[in-house]
Amino acid sequence: MLDSAAAPVAAEARSPEGMPPAEELRRGRWIVAYGAGVNLGGSPVLRSATITAEAGRTLAILGPSGCGKTTLLRVLAGLQRLDSGHVFLGGKLVDGPAARRNGTPAAAAPRRGASGARVHVAAHRRGVGMVFQDWSLFPHLTVAANVAFGLPRSERPRGRILPRPASSRVSDLLEMVGIAEMGDRLPGSLSGGQQQRVALARALAPQPSVLLLDEPFSSLDTTLRVEVRAEVAGLLRELEITCVFVTHDQDEAFVLGDEVAVMRDGSVIQQAPPAVLYDRPTDRWLAGFVGEADTLPGNAEGDVAYTALGPMKLQSPLHGAVDVLLRPEELALTEGSSGTVDHIEFFGHDTLYYVRSAGGYVLRCRTTGAPRFRIGATVDLCHSGVRTVAFPLNS
C-alpha cells in the first residue's frame, strides 16, 4: 500500500518525438503509459506497452499469466522503473526521459546519469493507493490499525490508541466498505472477503488520486468473488476514483472495466470498451481470449463474406479468402440435415451445443433454457445476420 496522497511532482507533459500525443494528456486521460518497456534478468517483460485511463474511470488490464500485466501495474505505482517509454499521472511525467528545453526528449541515460536527464517520481509521492493480490495485512494489528496505517505519516497513531481525527477517518472507511463493526478484530479472524475489504479501506485511507488493484479477487471462492466484485464496482462508481486493476478473468474485466486493455507477451494488443473488444477484436487470439469464438472459412467481397452458412455481413470490407468470426449466441439451431450434434453442455440458464457440419468443422451454438436437441440429432445452423469480423487467411 502506498501511503501518500500527495500530487505527483514532476515535469509538465510535453509531446516531442517518442512521447504520447498531447491530446491524450489534454482530453482527461489521467493515466498515460506510453511505449513502456521493462527488462528483467536480460529478458523483456514489457514491450512498448501503451495504456490510457480517463479520470474517474476504471481500466482493467486483462491477460494470461506471465504476460506482464502485474509489471505494468508496478510501473504505474512507481515500484518498478521503466527502461524505456513514459508514464504520466494527472498530466505530469512521473517516469521516463525528461524533455529538454528545446522540446526534444533527452537521450536515454543511466538512471543515475546527468541531473535532470530522467524523471522517476518515488512511489510515495505519486498519490497512488495499491491493493496487493495477497492483501498484505499486518496480522498483529487490528483491522482499525491496519486501515490507519494507510493514512499519511503525519496522521498515523504512534500507539495502539487511535487519536480522534484518525479514528473518525478509519470509522468512515470501515463503514464505506461494509465492515464498520470489525475494527477491533485481527485479520486472522476474518473471512477472505472481509480481509479484502480491509485492504481496500487501507488503500483508500490517504485519499489517492489513483487506485491500483493486483488480481484483487483471485483468492476468493467463486460465489464470494461475484458478490465482492459487484460491491467494489458500486463503490468505485460512487467514489469516482481513477482505478486500474489487473486480472486474468475475462468476466471480471468486463464487469468492472469501463475499458479493458488486453495484454500478450508484454504488449497491449487492444484497449477498448468491453463491447468493442468482444464485437471487434483485432486478431484471432484476442477473439478467443475474451469469449467463446469459432471461425468459418469464406470468401470476402467487400462488406460481405460468402460461407457454407450463407452470406455474412462484415464490419469492415475485405477481399479474398478469410476466416469469419462466429460467436455461439449468434447461431440458432433448427431441425435439418446439414449438421450433427456432437456434444451438449447444459448450464441451467442456457445450453451450449457442439455441431459438426458435413464439411467436418465444429461450431458452437448457445441457446437459452434446457436442451431441445439430443446428441446425434441432425440439425441446421442459422446465423443471426449481425455484422461480424473476418480475418484474412495470411494474418
N, C-alpha and C positions, 0 to 999 in steps of 0.2 A: 504494500500500500504506500502510495506516495503522499506525503502528509502536508503539502503546502498548496494553497490556492493562489499563490502569487502569479500575476500575469507574466507571460513569457517576456524576457528582456533580451532583445537581440536586434539585428539589423532589420530595417524595413524591407519588405518584399519587393524584389525587382524582377525583371524578365529579360535579361540578356540571354544570348545563346546558351543552351544547356539547362535553362531554368524554366519552370512552368509558365504558361501564358498568363499575363497579368489579369485577364478577365476571370480566370479561375479564382484568383485571390480577391477580386472585387465583388463577385456576384454572390457572396455569402458562403463560400466554401471555407468552413472554419479549419478543416484539416486538409492539407495537401501534402502527400508524399509523392515525389516526382523522380522517376528513374532510380529508385532506391536499390543500392547494391551492397551486399554484405558477403564477405568471405570468411569462413571459419575453418581452421585447420587446413588452409590451402584450397578448400572447395567452395564454390559459390553456393550460398544458401538463398540469397535474394538476387534476382537477375533483372535489373532495371524495372522494378515493380512500381506501379503508379496507382494510387487511390485518392479519392477526394470524399469529403463528408460535409454536408451542409450543417450550419449552426442549428442546434436543437433537434437534429435528426439522428437516426440510428443506422449505422453501416455495419452489416455482417460480412465478415471475411470467411468464406467457405472454401474448404479444400480437404483433400485426403491427408492422412498422417505423413509428415515429412515434407510437405510442400512449401514450408517457410512462413506459414501464417502467424505462428507464435513469435517468430523472429521479427516479423514486420510490426507486430503489436509492441514488442520490446523496444523497437526503434522509435515508435511514437512516444513511448513512455520515457525515453532517454536512458534506458537500461542497456542498450546496445548501440554502439556508434556505427554510423554509415562509413563504408569505404568509397561509395560514390553516390551521387544524387543529392536531393534536398528534402527537408521536411519543414513545413510551415504550420504553425498553430496560431489561429487568430490573425493571420496576415503577417506574422513575424517569423523570420528564419530562425529555427532552433537547432538545425543540424545541416551541415553542408558547407561547401566553399563559399566564403563571403564574396559579395560583389565589390569590385574595385571602384574607385571614384569615377572612372571613365565609363562605368556601366557594363564592363565585361567581367565575366566570372574570374575569380582568382584560379590559377592553375592548381590542380590537386597537389596538396602539400602534406608532409608528415603531420600527424596530429599535434606534435609539439614543435612545429616548424615556425615560420615567421609569424610575428604577432599580427593578429587580425586576418590571417590567411584563411582560417577555418573557424566556423562557428559551431559550438556544441553547448547548448544550454543544459545545465545539470537537471537531473530528473526532478529534484525537489523544488525547482524554480519554474516548472512548466505548467503549473496549475492543473495537474492531471491526477485522477484517482484511479487505482487499479485493483481489480478483484482477481486473485490468482486461482488457478484450477483447483488446488487443494485447500483454498480459503486462507491458509496460513494464520490461523487464530492462535493466540497465546493460551496454552492450556491451563496455566496457573493464574490467569486473570479472569475476573468475572466478565460477563457479557458487556456490562456498562463500561468497565475499564478497557476492554478491547476496543469498543467504539470510541472511547475518549482518546485512545492512542492515535486515532486518525485526526484529531484536532491539531491546529497549528501548534508548534512547540511552546509558544508563549502561553497557550491556554491549557496545556496538559497538566493534570494533577501530579504533584510530586509524591503524594502518599496514596493510601487506599481510599481516602475520602475525597469525593469529587467536590470542588468548590461550586457555589451556586450557579454561576453562569455556565460552566461546563456541564453540570448536572442537568440544567434545563435543556441545553442543546442535545445532550445524549438522550434524554427522555423523549424529545421531539423526534429524533431519528428512529428510536426503537418503535415508537408509535407509527411512524411513517411506513416501516417495513413489517408491521403487524406482530411485533413481539414485545409490546410495552411492558408486560408483566414478568419478563425473564431477565431483567437487568442484574439481579443478584446471583444468577446461576453460572456455573462453569460450563465452558463449551462442550466438555465431555458428556454432560448430562442432556445435551440437546440432540434432536434428530438432524439428519443431513440437511433437510430443507431449512430448519431453524438456524443451523450454522451458516448456511449460505446467506440468509438474511442478515446475520451479524456482520459478515464480511462486506456485504453491500452497504450497510449502515456506516461501517468504518470508512469505506471508500468515499462516501458522500459527506462525511463529517467536515472536511475542510472546504466544502462548497466548491468543488473543482469545476473548471470550465469544460473539461473533457473527462469522460468516464470510460475506462478500458476494462474489458472482461475477457479472460482467457478460459475458454471452454467452461463457462460458469455452471452448467447443469450436468456435466458428464458424470459426476459422482452420485447422482440421484437415480433412484429406480424410475422405470418408465412412467408410472402413474403420477408420482410426485413431480417428475420433470415437467410434465404437461401443466400441472397445477401451478408450479412456481414460475415457469416462464411466462404464463399468462399474467400472473401478478406483477412480475418485473416489467413486462411490456406496458401494462397500465401505469405503473409508477414512472417509467421513463417518459411516457407521453405527458403525464401530469407535471413532471419537473422540467420538461423541455430542455434537457441537457444533451449536449452532443456526445454520442456514445459510439464506440467501436467495440465489437466483440468477435471473437474467433470461434468457429465450430466446424465439426466435420459432418454435422447433421443437417440435411437439406430442409427438413420440416422446420427445424429450429430457426434456420437462417431466414426462411420465407415468412415465418410468423413474426419474428422480431425486427427484421431489417426493412427499413424504408427503401434502402438499396442494398444489393448484395454484390460483393466482389469475389469472383471465383478464381482460385489460385491453382497452379500446377507447376511443379518443378521450379519453384522460386519466382515465377512470373504471374502477373494478373492477366488472365485470359479475357475476361469481360466483366465490367461493372455496369449494373443497370437495376431498375426496379424488378422485384421478383417476377411479375407477369411478363416483362420483356425478356428476361433470361429464359423463362420457360417456353415462350412462344417463338422467340427469335434467337436461339443460341448460335454462337459464331462457328462452332465446329461439332463434329460427331461426338467427340469425347464429352464435351460440355453438355450436349443434349442428353446423353445417358447419365451424366453425373447428377443433374438437377431433377431427374424424373425418369419414369419408365419410357423408353424410346425404342422404336423399331424403324427400320428403313426398308423401302421398297424400290427396286430398280425401275427407272423410267427414262424417258427422253424428253428434255425440256425444249419448248419452243416459245420463248418469251416468258409470259407470266402464267403458262400452263405446262404441266408435265403429264405425259401420257404413260399410264401404268396398267398393270394387269387388273387393277380395281377401277379403271376408267381414268378420265382426265381429272387432274387435281390443280387447283389454283395455287400459285406461288406468291409469296410476299415480295420477292424481288425477281426480276426477269433473269433467266439463264438460257443457255443454248447447249445442246448436246446431251451426252449420257450423264445421268445424275442418280443419286440415291435420295428418295423423298422421305422426309421425317414423318412418322405416324405416331401419335400418342394413343394409348389404349382407349381413352374416353372419347376419341374422335371416330371410333369404329362402332358399328352396330351389327348384330347377328340376326339373320332370318333363316328360315328353313330353305335349304337349297342343296346344291351338289358340287360347289366349287372348292370346298374345303372340308376338313375333318377335325373335330375337337379332340386334341391330343391330351390335354390336361386341364384341370379346373382347380382354382383356389378360391374358397368361399371365406369372406371376412365378416359376415353378418350384415353389414351395411351395403356391401357390394360383392360382385363376383368377377374374377379375372379368368378369362378363357385363353387358352393357347390353341390357335387354329393353324393346322398345316394345310397349305394350298396344294393344288395338283402340281404346281411347279416346284414344290419341295421347300419353300420358305415358310417360316413360322411367324405369325403376327399375333399380338396380344390384343384382346378386346375386353374392356371393363364395362359392366352393366350394373345397375342398381338392383338391390334385393337378392333373393335366393336364385340359384341356378335354374334356368329354363331348359337347358340342353344337357345331355349326359355325355360322358366320354365316349367317343366313337361315333357320335351323331354327325351327319353331313349337313353343312350349313353354307350360306353365302355371307360374305362380308361386304358392308356398305360404308363408304366414307361420308362424314357429316357435311363435307363441302367447305369447311373453313379453310382459309388460306394458310398454307404451311411453308416450311422452308425446305430447300433441297441443297445437297452438297455435291459439287462436281466430282466425278469418279477419281480425278487426279489430285484432289485436295487432301 
